[in-house]
């Protein structure tokens, strides 16, 4: 069984204002880094942090 965090914090160096903050880290509530995806260059010149999601198990 793999470890799953209860919370995922996407950390920036400032609040969401008219000048965008910079991405810092993805981590849990204890400050441990979490690898949730991968950075992918896009054709439009932007970059995306691609996070794969799985459908919830209907049997739960």
C-alpha angles and dihedrals in degrees: 000000000000126000114257121192119230090216133028116202118195102203126210131179094241146004125289101272135144088283105059119236120236123253113250112171149325110236146152125252090274092057096253113145117248125202104217101155147336136270111250126189114228130213091244093063095257126112125228130205097222112208116185116218130199126212114254115260107258091208094065 
